[in-house]
Amino acid sequence: MTKPFRVCTVGSLTALLLAVVLASSSIAQAPATWTTPRTGWGDPDLQGIWNSANTGTPMERPTEFGNREFLTEEEIAARVQALTESPPPAEPEDPEDADPRDAALAADARPTEQGIFGQEYNRFWVISDPRAVMPWNRTSLIIDPPDGRMPPLTIDAIDRLEARDAARAHRGEGDDWRDRNIGERCIAPGQQKFTTSTFEIFQSPDVVAIRIDAFNYNEPMVVSLDGRPRLGVRQWMGESRGHWEGETLVVETDNFIPRQDGGSVMPKRSPLLRYLGSGETLRVTQRFRRTGPVTLEYSYTVEDPGVRVAPYTVLHPMVLENDLLMVESACHEGNYGIVGQLSAARADEEYAMDAAREEAATRAAQYEEMRRHHAEWTRARGR
């Protein structure tokens, strides 16, 4: 699913402040005179719309860097140049046309399991990235483990994936409504709210609310700060509690509904691109810390012993963009799509059965003709 359309324009004041912050270093550092702003009740003020900085940094560290965590100034300049000099994609004459990038991809010799992913929406949903490039010196967004790579899957997780493939091998993809993945019903996997690139923070003394710009995710993340116990009720997006560690807001989320990976069948052409765990043992810890007038450091640590052999931590530099319009990205296909999918599956089965019956009748006539020919041949020879 492509990222939903968002109107994104950086205001002149934000752009000016960002330029000042970034001018002296490849890392967004606060001016020496800057201090963390405070709310009226004394907490660090994190309020506003925060957008992930466009750094061109890969999630996993390229193997050629080994355990090297930071780029040199020359490598940073080369990365920025490569990003800024990339030609923009061709614009279609009609905005209702499919994204030409998707058409070009479809023409490539891509693995067939990728299908036509990305062509089901017109240009309205697939806009060019409008963000300016921010120089950043990290070699990967993953900062732990030290090699900057995703920890391997557990044997249990691999066994679960193989069992799911085996379950799909000899059955249709619409035998039951429970076979279909949650995305088709406009339910975003819970982990998506941590990996999103844009969010808006609201604060009060005892509660922080975080509005997420993620596809199909339109409920704010409400985080209690008053130490109340967890309810222990599993939810699609988990249950969150927060606290302050100095200048850093720490949010811990668990109690996810254990169907995050789509269940035992999950018909999807690229299932390994999604979250690979059920969510039953998933725990995510987020950290938010202001680093300058218009910058924030956001990290999240994923612990899921049922999926990965070790936790991993991802770090994102964020930029304050209060004039960014966060458009609701709700889908509605799931309101009726499941009915269409199941009825289409039944129609396919009926078509296949009709074809099989027709084929059987044709074969029966052919077999009868073979027997007749055999009998005539035998009689002609007195046998």
C-alpha positions as CSV (number, residue, x, y, z in Angstrom):
1,M,0.0,0.0,0.0
2,T,1.4,3.4,-1.0
3,K,1.7,6.2,1.6
4,P,-1.4,8.3,1.6
5,F,-1.4,11.7,0.1
6,R,-0.5,14.5,2.4
7,V,-0.2,18.2,1.8
8,C,3.3,19.2,3.0
9,T,4.6,22.7,2.9
10,V,7.4,23.9,5.2
11,G,6.7,27.4,6.5
12,S,9.4,30.0,6.1
13,L,10.1,30.3,9.8
14,T,10.5,26.6,10.2
15,A,12.7,26.4,7.2
16,L,14.8,29.3,8.4
17,L,15.3,27.8,11.9
18,L,16.1,24.4,10.4
19,A,18.7,26.0,8.2
20,V,20.3,27.6,11.2
21,V,20.3,24.4,13.2
22,L,21.8,22.4,10.4
23,A,24.4,24.9,9.2
24,S,27.1,24.1,11.7
25,S,27.0,20.4,11.6
26,S,25.9,17.3,9.7
27,I,24.0,16.3,12.8
28,A,21.1,18.4,14.0
29,Q,22.6,20.1,17.1
30,A,20.9,22.7,19.2
31,P,22.5,26.1,19.5
32,A,24.5,26.7,22.6
33,T,22.0,29.1,24.0
34,W,19.0,26.9,23.4
35,T,17.1,25.2,26.3
36,T,14.3,22.7,26.1
37,P,11.0,24.6,26.2
38,R,8.6,23.7,29.0
39,T,4.9,23.3,29.4
40,G,3.0,25.4,31.9
41,W,3.3,22.5,34.4
42,G,7.0,22.0,33.9
43,D,7.3,19.0,31.5
44,P,9.5,19.2,28.4
45,D,7.3,20.6,25.6
46,L,7.1,18.1,22.7
47,Q,3.9,19.5,21.2
48,G,3.5,20.0,17.5
49,I,3.6,18.1,14.2
50,W,6.9,16.2,13.8
51,N,7.9,14.9,10.4
52,S,10.7,12.4,9.8
53,A,13.8,14.1,8.3
54,N,14.7,13.1,4.8
55,T,18.3,11.8,5.3
56,G,18.4,8.9,2.8
57,T,19.6,6.6,5.6
58,P,18.8,2.9,5.1
59,M,17.0,1.0,7.8
60,E,19.8,-1.6,7.9
61,R,23.5,-0.8,7.6
62,P,25.1,-1.8,4.3
63,T,27.5,-4.7,4.9
64,E,30.5,-2.7,3.6
65,F,30.3,-0.5,6.7
66,G,30.7,-3.4,9.1
67,N,30.3,-2.0,12.6
68,R,31.1,1.6,11.5
69,E,28.3,3.7,12.9
70,F,29.0,7.1,11.3
71,L,29.8,8.5,7.9
72,T,32.7,10.8,7.1
73,E,32.0,14.4,6.0
74,E,32.8,13.3,2.4
75,E,30.4,10.4,2.6
76,I,27.6,12.6,4.0
77,A,28.1,15.1,1.2
78,A,28.0,12.3,-1.4
79,R,24.8,11.0,0.1
80,V,23.1,14.5,0.0
81,Q,24.3,15.1,-3.5
82,A,22.9,11.7,-4.7
83,L,19.5,12.5,-3.1
84,T,19.3,16.1,-4.3
85,E,20.4,15.3,-7.9
86,S,17.9,12.4,-8.4
87,P,15.6,13.4,-11.2
88,P,11.9,13.7,-10.2
89,P,9.5,11.1,-11.6
90,A,7.6,12.1,-14.8
91,E,4.2,13.5,-14.1
92,P,1.2,12.0,-15.9
93,E,-0.9,14.4,-18.1
94,D,-4.0,13.2,-16.2
95,P,-3.6,13.1,-12.4
96,E,-6.1,10.2,-12.5
97,D,-3.7,8.1,-14.4
98,A,-1.5,5.5,-12.6
99,D,1.8,6.6,-11.3
100,P,4.3,6.3,-14.2
101,R,6.9,5.0,-11.7
102,D,4.6,2.0,-11.0
103,A,4.0,1.5,-14.7
104,A,7.7,1.4,-15.3
105,L,8.2,-1.0,-12.4
106,A,5.5,-3.3,-13.8
107,A,7.4,-3.4,-17.1
108,D,10.6,-4.5,-15.4
109,A,11.4,-8.2,-15.0
110,R,10.4,-8.2,-11.4
111,P,9.8,-11.4,-9.3
112,T,6.3,-12.5,-10.0
113,E,5.4,-12.7,-6.3
114,Q,5.4,-8.9,-6.3
115,G,2.4,-8.9,-8.6
116,I,1.1,-5.4,-9.5
117,F,1.5,-3.9,-6.0
118,G,1.3,-0.1,-6.3
119,Q,-0.8,0.2,-9.4
120,E,-4.2,-0.1,-7.7
121,Y,-4.2,3.6,-6.8
122,N,-3.9,6.7,-9.0
123,R,-1.4,9.5,-8.8
124,F,-3.4,11.3,-6.1
125,W,-2.0,8.7,-3.6
126,V,1.6,8.7,-4.8
127,I,3.3,12.1,-4.6
128,S,7.0,13.0,-4.8
129,D,8.8,13.4,-1.5
130,P,8.7,17.2,-0.8
131,R,11.1,17.2,2.1
132,A,14.5,18.9,1.8
133,V,17.5,16.6,2.4
134,M,18.9,16.8,5.9
135,P,22.6,15.8,6.3
136,W,22.9,13.0,8.8
137,N,26.0,11.0,9.6
138,R,24.6,7.6,10.6
139,T,25.1,4.6,8.4
140,S,21.8,3.1,9.4
141,L,18.5,3.9,11.2
142,I,19.0,0.7,13.3
143,I,21.4,1.7,16.1
144,D,21.2,-1.5,18.1
145,P,22.5,-4.2,17.6
146,P,25.9,-2.6,17.0
147,D,26.1,-4.0,13.5
148,G,23.1,-2.0,12.5
149,R,21.3,-5.1,11.1
150,M,18.0,-6.7,12.0
151,P,18.5,-9.7,14.3
152,P,17.6,-13.0,12.7
153,L,14.3,-14.7,13.1
154,T,13.8,-17.3,15.7
155,I,13.4,-20.9,14.7
156,D,9.9,-20.8,16.0
157,A,9.1,-17.8,13.7
158,I,10.6,-19.6,10.7
159,D,8.5,-22.7,11.5
160,R,5.4,-20.6,11.8
161,L,6.0,-19.0,8.4
162,E,6.6,-22.4,6.8
163,A,3.5,-23.8,8.4
164,R,1.5,-20.8,7.0
165,D,2.8,-21.5,3.5
166,A,1.9,-25.2,3.9
167,A,-1.6,-24.2,4.9
168,R,-1.9,-22.1,1.8
169,A,-0.5,-24.7,-0.6
170,H,-3.6,-26.8,-1.1
171,R,-6.5,-24.5,-0.6
172,G,-8.1,-21.3,-2.0
173,E,-7.3,-17.8,-0.7
174,G,-10.9,-17.1,0.3
175,D,-12.2,-20.2,1.9
176,D,-13.1,-18.3,5.1
177,W,-13.3,-14.7,6.1
178,R,-10.6,-15.4,8.7
179,D,-8.2,-16.3,5.9
180,R,-7.9,-12.7,4.8
181,N,-5.3,-10.4,6.2
182,I,-6.2,-7.5,8.5
183,G,-5.1,-4.8,6.0
184,E,-7.9,-5.7,3.7
185,R,-10.3,-4.8,6.5
186,C,-8.7,-1.4,7.0
187,I,-7.0,-2.5,10.2
188,A,-3.4,-1.4,10.4
189,P,-0.9,-3.7,12.1
190,G,-0.1,-2.3,15.6
191,Q,3.5,-2.0,14.9
192,Q,2.8,0.5,12.1
193,K,2.1,3.3,14.6
194,F,5.7,3.1,15.8
195,T,7.3,3.2,12.3
196,T,5.3,6.1,10.9
197,S,7.2,9.1,9.6
198,T,4.8,11.8,10.9
199,F,2.9,12.3,14.1
200,E,1.4,15.2,16.2
201,I,1.9,15.4,20.0
202,F,-0.6,16.9,22.5
203,Q,0.3,17.1,26.2
204,S,-1.5,17.5,29.5
205,P,-0.1,16.9,33.0
206,D,-1.2,13.3,33.2
207,V,-1.8,12.3,29.5
208,V,0.0,12.5,26.2
209,A,-1.9,12.0,23.0
210,I,-0.1,11.2,19.8
211,R,-1.9,11.5,16.5
212,I,-0.4,9.2,13.9
213,D,-0.2,9.8,10.1
214,A,-0.3,6.2,9.0
215,F,-2.5,4.4,6.5
216,N,-5.7,3.1,8.2
217,Y,-4.6,4.5,11.5
218,N,-6.8,7.3,12.7
219,E,-7.2,6.8,16.4
220,P,-4.9,8.9,18.6
221,M,-2.5,7.0,20.8
222,V,-3.5,8.0,24.3
223,V,-0.7,7.5,26.9
224,S,-1.3,7.8,30.6
225,L,1.5,9.3,32.7
226,D,0.0,9.0,36.1
227,G,1.3,5.5,36.9
228,R,-2.1,3.8,36.7
229,P,-1.9,0.0,36.2
230,R,-2.4,-1.7,32.9
231,L,-5.9,-3.1,32.2
232,G,-4.4,-6.2,30.5
233,V,-7.0,-5.9,27.7
234,R,-5.5,-6.8,24.3
235,Q,-6.1,-4.3,21.5
236,W,-5.1,-4.0,17.9
237,M,-2.8,-1.1,18.7
238,G,-1.8,-2.4,22.1
239,E,-1.9,-0.7,25.5
240,S,0.4,2.2,26.3
241,R,1.8,3.7,29.5
242,G,4.4,6.5,29.7
243,H,6.8,8.3,32.0
244,W,9.5,10.9,32.0
245,E,13.2,10.0,32.2
246,G,14.8,13.5,32.5
247,E,14.1,15.3,29.2
248,T,12.9,12.1,27.5
249,L,9.3,10.9,27.2
250,V,9.3,7.1,27.4
251,V,6.2,5.2,26.1
252,E,5.9,1.4,26.6
253,T,3.3,-0.6,24.7
254,D,2.2,-4.2,24.9
255,N,-1.0,-6.2,25.1
256,F,-1.5,-6.5,21.3
257,I,-4.2,-8.6,19.8
258,P,-2.3,-11.8,18.7
259,R,-3.4,-11.7,15.1
260,Q,-1.0,-9.0,13.9
261,D,0.5,-11.2,11.1
262,G,-2.8,-12.0,9.5
263,G,-3.3,-15.5,10.9
264,S,-2.4,-18.9,9.8
265,V,-3.1,-18.4,6.1
266,M,-2.7,-14.7,5.1
267,P,-3.0,-14.8,1.4
268,K,-0.6,-12.1,0.2
269,R,1.9,-12.1,-2.6
270,S,4.7,-10.6,-0.4
271,P,3.9,-11.8,3.1
272,L,7.5,-11.4,4.3
273,L,7.2,-7.6,3.8
274,R,4.8,-7.4,6.7
275,Y,5.2,-7.8,10.5
276,L,6.1,-11.5,11.0
277,G,4.8,-12.0,14.5
278,S,1.4,-12.6,16.0
279,G,1.9,-9.7,18.4
280,E,1.3,-11.9,21.4
281,T,4.9,-11.4,22.8
282,L,5.5,-7.9,21.2
283,R,6.6,-5.0,23.4
284,V,7.7,-1.7,22.0
285,T,9.4,1.2,23.8
286,Q,9.4,4.6,22.3
287,R,11.5,7.6,23.3
288,F,10.9,11.2,22.4
289,R,13.5,14.0,23.2
290,R,13.8,17.6,21.9
291,T,17.3,18.3,20.5
292,G,16.8,21.8,19.2
293,P,14.3,24.5,18.3
294,V,12.8,22.5,15.4
295,T,14.3,19.0,15.9
296,L,13.4,16.0,17.9
297,E,15.1,12.6,18.4
298,Y,12.6,9.7,18.1
299,S,13.6,6.1,18.7
300,Y,11.7,2.9,19.3
301,T,12.9,-0.5,20.5
302,V,11.1,-3.6,19.4
303,E,11.2,-6.7,21.7
304,D,9.5,-9.8,20.4
305,P,11.1,-13.0,21.6
306,G,8.6,-15.0,19.5
307,V,10.0,-13.4,16.3
308,R,13.5,-12.1,16.7
309,V,16.4,-13.6,18.6
310,A,17.2,-10.1,20.1
311,P,15.6,-6.7,20.4
312,Y,16.5,-3.9,18.0
313,T,16.4,-0.1,18.2
314,V,15.6,2.3,15.4
315,L,16.5,6.1,15.5
316,H,14.8,8.8,13.5
317,P,15.6,12.5,13.4
318,M,12.4,14.5,13.3
319,V,11.7,18.1,12.1
320,L,8.9,20.4,13.5
321,E,6.4,21.2,10.7
322,N,3.4,22.7,12.3
323,D,2.0,23.9,9.0
324,L,1.9,20.4,7.6
325,L,-1.7,19.3,6.8
326,M,-2.2,15.8,8.1
327,V,-5.1,14.5,6.0
328,E,-7.2,11.6,7.4
329,S,-6.0,8.4,5.6
330,A,-8.9,6.1,6.4
331,C,-9.8,3.4,3.9
332,H,-13.3,2.1,3.4
333,E,-12.7,-0.8,1.0
334,G,-12.9,-3.2,3.9
335,N,-16.5,-2.2,4.6
336,Y,-17.6,-4.3,1.7
337,G,-14.4,-5.8,0.2
338,I,-14.5,-9.0,2.2
339,V,-18.0,-9.8,0.9
340,G,-16.7,-9.3,-2.7
341,Q,-13.6,-11.4,-2.0
342,L,-15.5,-14.3,-0.6
343,S,-18.3,-14.2,-3.2
344,A,-15.7,-14.0,-5.9
345,A,-13.9,-17.0,-4.4
346,R,-17.2,-18.9,-4.5
347,A,-17.7,-17.8,-8.1
348,D,-14.2,-19.0,-9.0
349,E,-14.9,-22.3,-7.4
350,E,-18.2,-22.7,-9.2
351,Y,-16.5,-21.8,-12.5
352,A,-13.8,-24.3,-11.8
353,M,-16.4,-27.0,-11.0
354,D,-18.4,-26.2,-14.1
355,A,-15.2,-26.4,-16.1
356,A,-14.4,-29.7,-14.5
357,R,-17.8,-31.1,-15.2
358,E,-17.7,-29.9,-18.8
359,E,-14.2,-31.4,-19.1
360,A,-15.4,-34.7,-17.5
361,A,-18.3,-34.9,-20.0
362,T,-16.0,-34.2,-22.9
363,R,-13.6,-36.9,-21.7
364,A,-16.4,-39.4,-21.1
365,A,-17.5,-39.0,-24.8
366,Q,-13.9,-39.4,-25.9
367,Y,-13.4,-42.5,-23.7
368,E,-16.6,-44.0,-25.1
369,E,-15.4,-43.3,-28.6
370,M,-12.1,-45.1,-27.7
371,R,-14.0,-48.1,-26.5
372,R,-16.2,-48.2,-29.6
373,H,-13.1,-48.0,-31.8
374,H,-11.5,-50.8,-29.8
375,A,-14.6,-53.0,-30.2
376,E,-14.8,-52.4,-34.0
377,W,-11.2,-53.2,-34.4
378,T,-11.5,-56.4,-32.4
379,R,-14.6,-57.6,-34.3
380,A,-13.0,-56.9,-37.6
381,R,-10.2,-59.2,-36.7
382,G,-12.4,-61.9,-35.3
383,R,-11.2,-61.6,-31.8
